[in-house]
Amino acid sequence: MNQDMSAGFLRGSGIDPNVLKVVLLTVSTGAILVVFGWVMVQIIAEFSEERLTSAQALWSGVKATVVVCFLLAFLFQF
């Protein structure tokens, strides 16, 4: 977004585009981390009920972490 587009957006909406970007990134990151936390709690619950072995629980946690890292990397590249 160039300077003219940014100024036009600010005049039209009354919101600075950079502030809007920070707010959207913060909300998106929070949502991703909440879902990640829920997934990890589910993995731990399944492990404690002996539905998962320790290797399966570890592998599931690693996969969830990798997915979160990719999502956050994709989100913050913009």
C-alpha positions as CSV (number, residue, x, y, z in Angstrom):
1,M,0.0,0.0,0.0
2,N,1.5,3.3,-1.0
3,Q,1.3,6.6,0.8
4,D,-1.7,7.9,-1.3
5,M,-3.7,4.7,-0.7
6,S,-2.9,4.8,3.0
7,A,-4.0,8.5,3.3
8,G,-7.2,7.7,1.3
9,F,-8.1,4.8,3.6
10,L,-7.5,7.0,6.6
11,R,-9.7,9.7,5.2
12,G,-12.4,7.3,4.2
13,S,-12.6,5.1,7.3
14,G,-11.0,7.2,10.0
15,I,-8.7,4.3,10.9
16,D,-5.0,4.1,10.2
17,P,-4.3,1.1,8.0
18,N,-1.2,0.2,10.1
19,V,-3.3,0.2,13.3
20,L,-5.9,-2.0,11.6
21,K,-3.2,-4.4,10.5
22,V,-1.8,-4.7,14.1
23,V,-5.3,-5.3,15.5
24,L,-6.1,-8.0,12.9
25,L,-2.7,-9.7,13.4
26,T,-3.2,-9.7,17.2
27,V,-6.7,-11.1,17.0
28,S,-5.7,-13.8,14.5
29,T,-2.7,-14.8,16.5
30,G,-4.8,-15.1,19.6
31,A,-7.3,-17.3,17.8
32,I,-4.6,-19.5,16.5
33,L,-3.0,-19.9,19.9
34,V,-6.4,-20.6,21.6
35,V,-7.1,-23.4,19.1
36,F,-3.5,-24.7,19.6
37,G,-4.0,-24.8,23.3
38,W,-7.3,-26.7,22.9
39,V,-5.6,-29.2,20.7
40,M,-2.8,-29.7,23.2
41,V,-5.3,-30.2,26.0
42,Q,-7.1,-32.8,24.0
43,I,-3.8,-34.6,23.3
44,I,-3.0,-34.6,27.0
45,A,-6.5,-35.8,27.9
46,E,-6.3,-38.7,25.5
47,F,-2.9,-39.6,26.8
48,S,-4.0,-39.5,30.4
49,E,-7.0,-41.8,29.5
50,E,-4.5,-44.1,27.9
51,R,-6.0,-43.8,24.4
52,L,-2.6,-42.6,23.1
53,T,0.8,-44.0,23.7
54,S,3.6,-41.6,24.7
55,A,5.0,-41.7,21.2
56,Q,1.7,-40.9,19.6
57,A,1.1,-38.1,22.0
58,L,4.6,-36.7,21.4
59,W,4.2,-37.0,17.6
60,S,0.7,-35.3,17.7
61,G,2.1,-32.5,19.8
62,V,5.0,-32.0,17.3
63,K,2.6,-32.0,14.4
64,A,0.4,-29.4,16.0
65,T,3.4,-27.2,16.8
66,V,4.6,-27.4,13.3
67,V,1.2,-26.4,11.9
68,V,1.0,-23.5,14.3
69,C,4.5,-22.3,13.3
70,F,3.5,-22.5,9.6
71,L,0.3,-20.6,10.2
72,L,2.0,-17.9,12.2
73,A,4.8,-17.6,9.6
74,F,2.2,-17.2,6.9
75,L,0.3,-14.7,8.9
76,F,3.2,-12.5,9.7
77,Q,4.7,-12.4,6.2
78,F,2.2,-9.8,5.1
